[in-house]
Amino acid sequence: MFDILNAPPVDPFRAPLLDCHWPTLTILAVYLLFVLKVGRKLMENREPFDLRGIIKVYNLVQILYNGIMLVGSLHFMLNTYDIKCITNLPLDHEWKNTERWLTYSYFVNKILDLLDTIFFVLRKKHGHLTFLHIFHHAFMPYFCLLYIRFHGHGGHGFFLCFFNVAVHVVMYTYYYISSVRKDAQANLWFKKYITIVQLTQFVIILVHCIYTLRQPNCNASRTVPVYGGLVAITFIILFLNFYIKAYLMPKKKASERKVK
């Protein structure tokens, strides 16, 4: 097992956190320890921190970060990939470094996303600390690292992550508006539609994974769409469960109370 994990990456590209598994695993271990235990204990007898200013800046950074990745990725894919059969570019391809840096930027962004949960803990927003939220944020950084080390930068996984970047632009725009407007929680009617958009991205990802697997002449790795499809199914189930509990069940209970 350790021999497999310690195998050299398929792409010799060097960047922070990519040389081995332990830095990312350490970050995630500290994250989970803080979110599940230490942070809650630390805040137990304290007032919630007022982080509105920090969160506004953070949301703007995320909008800008994901916006740049979105535009850069779209330009890159239009110039390089065949959407019907997406493969990693050869190491000597003229666009290879662009593919590498965009993929690496996405991985780093998944590390940055961990701050979402840290802010919830420090603000004592324990209702937001759902299994879906914590699992999603802890899973993505290491999944990205495994993908980069075993499959290289770009390829089919790059295309799948493109949709996630687009969703993040929408999501953090909503978060920013919420942090600016005091009445945003009540007035932003599209709040629940963010979850629908997230569900839609995973359905698109699943469909494209199945489509890729059904292409007999496509020489793309079969492993990536299989893993991608399984991940998509997992998150479809989790997000659908969240949507039902957060938006459909309260309406049902409210209508039942009216009848009574």
Legacy VTK file of the C-alpha trace (Angstrom):
# vtk DataFile Version 3.0
C-alpha trace
ASCII
DATASET POLYDATA
POINTS 260 float
0.000 0.000 0.000
2.737 2.456 0.996
4.704 1.529 -2.121
1.723 2.539 -4.251
1.205 5.820 -2.382
4.905 6.653 -2.520
5.196 5.926 -6.231
6.568 8.920 -8.162
3.930 11.096 -9.859
3.270 10.424 -13.528
4.040 14.072 -14.317
7.433 15.411 -13.080
5.961 18.916 -12.575
6.992 20.229 -9.128
4.890 22.512 -6.935
4.185 22.897 -3.187
2.133 20.043 -1.636
2.588 17.748 -4.655
5.845 16.004 -3.689
4.174 13.569 -1.276
0.891 12.813 0.455
1.759 13.832 4.009
1.429 17.644 3.803
-2.121 17.410 2.447
-3.059 14.619 4.857
-1.668 16.664 7.759
-3.689 19.716 6.713
-6.849 17.607 6.518
-6.160 15.918 9.864
-5.733 19.307 11.576
-8.864 20.556 9.794
-10.996 17.645 10.996
-9.574 17.812 14.522
-10.387 21.520 14.755
-13.844 21.257 13.182
-15.018 18.175 15.053
-13.350 18.655 18.434
-10.892 21.437 19.253
-12.747 24.305 17.605
-16.071 23.493 19.221
-14.398 23.122 22.607
-12.567 26.422 22.105
-15.811 28.252 21.306
-17.933 26.509 23.932
-17.894 29.377 26.452
-17.110 32.191 24.036
-19.235 34.571 22.027
-19.188 34.011 18.248
-16.466 35.952 16.456
-17.604 38.817 14.236
-15.854 37.887 10.992
-18.003 39.855 8.557
-15.120 41.937 7.237
-12.830 38.940 6.809
-15.575 36.898 5.158
-16.371 39.681 2.680
-12.735 39.742 1.593
-12.609 35.935 1.516
-15.708 35.722 -0.683
-14.315 38.327 -3.084
-11.042 36.382 -3.281
-12.983 33.197 -4.065
-15.069 34.929 -6.746
-11.931 36.353 -8.361
-9.933 33.115 -7.994
-12.666 30.901 -9.442
-13.571 33.487 -12.086
-10.003 33.552 -13.390
-9.874 29.740 -13.382
-13.210 29.589 -15.204
-12.169 31.954 -17.998
-8.679 30.433 -18.243
-10.027 26.879 -18.316
-12.624 27.668 -20.970
-10.012 29.321 -23.191
-7.646 26.395 -22.636
-10.213 23.681 -23.399
-11.454 25.385 -26.556
-7.875 25.395 -27.871
-6.823 21.888 -26.873
-9.454 19.314 -25.927
-11.860 17.216 -27.939
-14.876 17.135 -25.607
-15.923 13.754 -27.030
-12.702 12.149 -25.789
-10.604 14.120 -23.323
-7.050 12.964 -22.613
-4.084 14.516 -20.815
-1.866 16.551 -23.100
1.574 15.068 -23.893
4.390 16.354 -21.664
5.944 18.242 -24.575
2.698 19.905 -25.734
2.847 23.705 -26.058
-0.199 24.077 -23.768
1.059 21.579 -21.160
2.229 24.133 -18.590
-1.115 25.914 -18.846
-2.850 22.592 -18.192
-0.573 21.969 -15.219
-1.032 25.362 -13.583
-4.802 25.372 -14.034
-5.065 21.893 -12.519
-2.752 22.817 -9.662
-4.710 26.045 -9.051
-7.882 23.997 -8.656
-6.165 21.739 -6.113
-4.940 24.756 -4.106
-8.457 26.203 -4.200
-9.785 23.046 -2.548
-7.358 23.709 0.317
-8.564 27.309 0.497
-12.175 26.082 0.666
-11.451 24.591 4.097
-11.735 28.101 5.523
-15.507 27.917 4.918
-15.813 25.408 7.740
-13.324 27.183 10.012
-15.446 30.330 9.760
-18.583 28.352 10.676
-16.882 27.037 13.822
-15.567 30.450 14.903
-19.001 32.011 14.302
-20.703 29.095 16.121
-22.824 28.294 13.075
-23.065 24.666 14.133
-26.189 24.107 12.037
-24.048 24.497 8.915
-21.593 21.806 10.026
-23.436 18.974 8.328
-21.941 15.649 7.305
-22.276 16.726 3.666
-20.336 19.948 4.215
-17.483 18.411 6.211
-17.178 15.301 4.029
-17.216 17.326 0.809
-14.535 19.751 2.010
-12.285 17.047 3.471
-12.648 14.706 0.491
-11.910 17.051 -2.402
-8.298 18.140 -1.626
-7.011 14.587 -1.239
-9.003 13.311 -4.210
-7.405 16.054 -6.326
-3.941 15.146 -5.054
-4.463 11.464 -5.885
-5.692 12.387 -9.346
-2.664 14.588 -10.061
-0.149 12.041 -8.791
-1.630 8.971 -10.493
-3.197 10.457 -13.636
-1.330 13.701 -14.163
-2.560 17.233 -14.718
-5.581 17.871 -16.907
-7.489 15.331 -18.939
-10.985 14.092 -18.163
-10.793 15.186 -14.524
-9.967 18.728 -15.629
-13.173 18.892 -17.667
-15.244 17.613 -14.732
-13.763 20.178 -12.350
-14.597 22.971 -14.798
-18.260 22.685 -13.791
-17.352 22.867 -10.114
-15.442 26.104 -10.723
-18.481 27.614 -12.460
-20.717 26.628 -9.536
-18.272 28.209 -7.093
-18.464 31.548 -8.891
-22.242 31.522 -8.391
-22.016 30.217 -4.834
-19.470 32.712 -3.539
-21.289 35.561 -5.267
-24.330 34.596 -3.209
-22.209 34.401 -0.056
-20.782 37.852 -0.728
-24.213 39.398 -1.262
-25.379 37.688 1.939
-22.477 39.211 3.869
-23.244 42.701 2.542
-27.039 42.775 2.854
-28.522 42.189 6.298
-31.833 41.051 4.813
-30.189 38.758 2.275
-31.112 35.533 4.045
-34.796 36.379 3.702
-34.778 38.158 0.347
-32.381 36.144 -1.812
-34.902 33.831 -3.401
-32.231 31.925 -5.297
-30.604 30.472 -2.170
-32.121 27.014 -2.659
-31.284 27.113 -6.359
-27.587 26.976 -5.500
-28.183 23.432 -4.268
-30.075 22.680 -7.493
-27.126 24.023 -9.512
-24.779 21.823 -7.468
-26.965 18.793 -8.141
-27.079 19.667 -11.829
-23.281 19.791 -12.075
-22.989 16.269 -10.669
-25.651 14.974 -13.067
-23.715 16.521 -15.987
-20.490 14.996 -14.662
-22.121 11.560 -14.348
-23.592 11.751 -17.861
-20.238 12.738 -19.363
-18.449 9.934 -17.491
-20.932 7.394 -18.879
-20.636 8.939 -22.348
-16.825 8.658 -22.227
-16.974 5.018 -21.146
-19.250 4.224 -24.086
-16.815 5.621 -26.681
-15.062 2.526 -28.137
-12.411 4.534 -29.982
-11.552 6.872 -27.103
-8.109 6.134 -25.660
-8.726 8.126 -22.467
-8.120 6.308 -19.194
-11.189 4.285 -18.199
-10.293 4.603 -14.528
-10.964 8.343 -14.329
-14.571 8.322 -15.630
-15.335 5.316 -13.419
-14.058 7.120 -10.311
-15.618 10.373 -11.470
-18.970 8.684 -11.987
-18.883 7.063 -8.547
-18.010 10.381 -6.909
-20.829 12.076 -8.832
-23.350 9.451 -7.694
-22.198 9.841 -4.079
-22.641 13.603 -4.134
-25.972 13.408 -5.992
-27.301 11.261 -3.137
-25.850 13.542 -0.437
-26.975 16.826 -2.019
-30.416 15.429 -2.842
-30.814 14.318 0.767
-29.764 17.799 1.923
-32.209 19.492 -0.476
-35.119 17.365 0.716
-34.371 18.018 4.400
-33.603 21.720 3.989
-36.295 22.811 1.529
-39.009 20.199 0.968
-39.615 18.822 4.471
-40.043 22.275 6.128
-42.676 23.168 3.492
-44.491 19.898 4.137
-44.496 20.481 7.898
-45.687 24.070 7.434
-48.586 22.969 5.220
-49.534 20.282 7.746
-49.637 22.891 10.526
-51.917 25.092 8.394
-54.314 22.179 7.864
-54.459 21.567 11.602
LINES 1 261
260 0 1 2 3 4 5 6 7 8 9 10 11 12 13 14 15 16 17 18 19 20 21 22 23 24 25 26 27 28 29 30 31 32 33 34 35 36 37 38 39 40 41 42 43 44 45 46 47 48 49 50 51 52 53 54 55 56 57 58 59 60 61 62 63 64 65 66 67 68 69 70 71 72 73 74 75 76 77 78 79 80 81 82 83 84 85 86 87 88 89 90 91 92 93 94 95 96 97 98 99 100 101 102 103 104 105 106 107 108 109 110 111 112 113 114 115 116 117 118 119 120 121 122 123 124 125 126 127 128 129 130 131 132 133 134 135 136 137 138 139 140 141 142 143 144 145 146 147 148 149 150 151 152 153 154 155 156 157 158 159 160 161 162 163 164 165 166 167 168 169 170 171 172 173 174 175 176 177 178 179 180 181 182 183 184 185 186 187 188 189 190 191 192 193 194 195 196 197 198 199 200 201 202 203 204 205 206 207 208 209 210 211 212 213 214 215 216 217 218 219 220 221 222 223 224 225 226 227 228 229 230 231 232 233 234 235 236 237 238 239 240 241 242 243 244 245 246 247 248 249 250 251 252 253 254 255 256 257 258 259
